[in-house]
């Protein structure tokens, strides 16, 4: 074993490999790991940028969970957002992938068109557009007004609905999971479908007994990626609420509150603590997902 | 943050303030506009080699950058050994993130714009040079208005110099009121007059139009109301100056007005900037500052009319204040060339060329001499604003701790006020509960 290692390190290609890896390694240690350790330290301090950080131990974390109603509110908003938008987005992505999988004419055009929102969705321009669409005198209400619906609220600026306009924006960005589903669907062996047809399975049965089981690794992958991405959502809420998380904190996403604490109120230590809690929560949810995946994700090669 | 007031009162107030600083611009959210212009640096090329290089930082528009660079050109033309590197950022919040980061890193710009919300924080950390220590032939501030003696000053030491002045003002779009001048409010009116006027006007407005936005959550409107009662928003030692009783009374006032139908409903208030609705005749008046008249007027062909905020009546204290602390210039205590940087401040305050180059873009200049110098060239709108300012200067409040020395945590307290008031507006909380929450949490923030 040790001889193997020695041989391995003497291998002439290793130096070259290290050389090529160097930019990434430098970036990883210099720009990711060190700042992360720095932020871990800062999370245990009170730091306003102007004076040196002051060590306060776990006080920031205690404050978060015992004395900050806005923090709890930001968790509520984020949880609603993640748990409503991710399933909807995945269902829509899968549904469209199923449709696009059939050989329509100009299929490439459709794929591109459906993917487009994902490229634009995170942008400031779309968030501004969203404000206009769902304003009291916005396009949506004008359209509904044609059907005689009157006295509708301004969806973006009403605390009861504001977060759902952002959910809708998120669902609309179904492009990247859709593309991944498409690729996954095309990998399902045709003979399985033929076999199902021979056995007399209908469309529904085929979908649930063939397509879905074979697609579970892809669904799982998309689920993980989308959950992580959704927890980190920032731009739409920032732009739609002009950075306040309003009205009445109804769009106060976790990351937006973190930003406010760090960069508006200059509570850098507190913001760092929030970031670490978020990291821990995302890691925990991902771990639970992986554990749960044993029971529903089906890998062909393993089986 | 905030382009122009995009959401309800509070945020409206915040963004209002943003504009008071001249942050402005819808693109504010994407902020970093990078360094402005090339102007200043070239000025040294003709001179003696540029031994000293200073960095100067400010926030604001392209127009402001152009004007500021022009001043630096004028300065370096006279001082050939100095060259100035401009660092301008469009967005107010992004600017302060940069200044704070630079200060933390021990490398702040030599000369930078200061604002009342951050002033005390920087002063208490000795981040700024005491300008009183600079000799008078380098920095002569004797021409400064006496109303500015508390702004930019801590414990008798002057750390920052006001560049642009303004005072609270209302803009009314007369087209929404009626044609007669008598339909407009009188020169001076009380809060009761204001409420009566609003209630009377409201029924005559078309559907969807309102007299005023609900200002219950706005610190900039609450502050003069408190001053009129002899109460400061913050006390001199940085505590909250008012209690639940005052806040309840204030919320009550707006609740009554809300019932008359004169106030914009909260979701309408949140969805479009107040000045935009003023221009569209969906709103009769906006709560603003005197230096914004030109900007607000440029949005509409209806000639706007400028008015005072309501007063507390003949026996009350004045509530409005001459504000110079929104736009101040200071020198970093870490600067190797503090004297030269201070000299630039003196140049900006006293030199005729510099005064003309800056104009009134940051507000009215802080000396009578400069205002008289600019007066003949002003357009009609600015002349009206100047006349209003001069009238208001005569009986302005002698001191406002809110504008002169607000404690660290001010922006948190004002955000708390606006946010919690939104709960009241949307019926998610009672005025009583909101007032108690605000006072309790504000005390926590200010300890």
Boltz contact constraints between the chains, C-beta under 6 A:
constraints:
  - contact:
      token1: [A, 49]
      token2: [B, 100]
      max_distance: 6.0
  - contact:
      token1: [A, 49]
      token2: [B, 104]
      max_distance: 6.0
  - contact:
      token1: [A, 50]
      token2: [B, 103]
      max_distance: 6.0
  - contact:
      token1: [A, 50]
      token2: [B, 125]
      max_distance: 6.0
  - contact:
      token1: [A, 51]
      token2: [B, 125]
      max_distance: 6.0
  - contact:
      token1: [A, 124]
      token2: [B, 29]
      max_distance: 6.0
  - contact:
      token1: [A, 124]
      token2: [B, 30]
      max_distance: 6.0
  - contact:
      token1: [A, 135]
      token2: [B, 271]
      max_distance: 6.0
  - contact:
      token1: [A, 136]
      token2: [B, 267]
      max_distance: 6.0
  - contact:
      token1: [A, 136]
      token2: [B, 268]
      max_distance: 6.0
  - contact:
      token1: [A, 136]
      token2: [B, 271]
      max_distance: 6.0
  - contact:
      token1: [A, 153]
      token2: [B, 267]
      max_distance: 6.0
  - contact:
      token1: [A, 154]
      token2: [B, 267]
      max_distance: 6.0
  - contact:
      token1: [A, 154]
      token2: [B, 271]
      max_distance: 6.0
  - contact:
      token1: [A, 157]
      token2: [B, 267]
      max_distance: 6.0
  - contact:
      token1: [A, 157]
      token2: [B, 270]
      max_distance: 6.0
  - contact:
      token1: [A, 157]
      token2: [B, 271]
      max_distance: 6.0
  - contact:
      token1: [A, 158]
      token2: [B, 267]
      max_distance: 6.0
  - contact:
      token1: [A, 159]
      token2: [B, 426]
      max_distance: 6.0
  - contact:
      token1: [A, 239]
      token2: [B, 29]
      max_distance: 6.0
  - contact:
      token1: [A, 242]
      token2: [B, 2]
      max_distance: 6.0
  - contact:
      token1: [A, 242]
      token2: [B, 6]
      max_distance: 6.0
  - contact:
      token1: [A, 242]
      token2: [B, 7]
      max_distance: 6.0
  - contact:
      token1: [A, 242]
      token2: [B, 11]
      max_distance: 6.0
  - contact:
      token1: [A, 243]
      token2: [B, 1]
      max_distance: 6.0
  - contact:
      token1: [A, 244]
      token2: [B, 11]
      max_distance: 6.0
  - contact:
      token1: [A, 246]
      token2: [B, 7]
      max_distance: 6.0
  - contact:
      token1: [A, 246]
      token2: [B, 11]
      max_distance: 6.0
  - contact:
      token1: [A, 247]
      token2: [B, 270]
      max_distance: 6.0
  - contact:
      token1: [A, 247]
      token2: [B, 422]
      max_distance: 6.0
  - contact:
      token1: [A, 248]
      token2: [B, 422]
      max_distance: 6.0
  - contact:
      token1: [A, 248]
      token2: [B, 423]
      max_distance: 6.0
  - contact:
      token1: [A, 248]
      token2: [B, 426]
      max_distance: 6.0
  - contact:
      token1: [A, 263]
      token2: [B, 97]
      max_distance: 6.0
  - contact:
      token1: [A, 265]
      token2: [B, 412]
      max_distance: 6.0
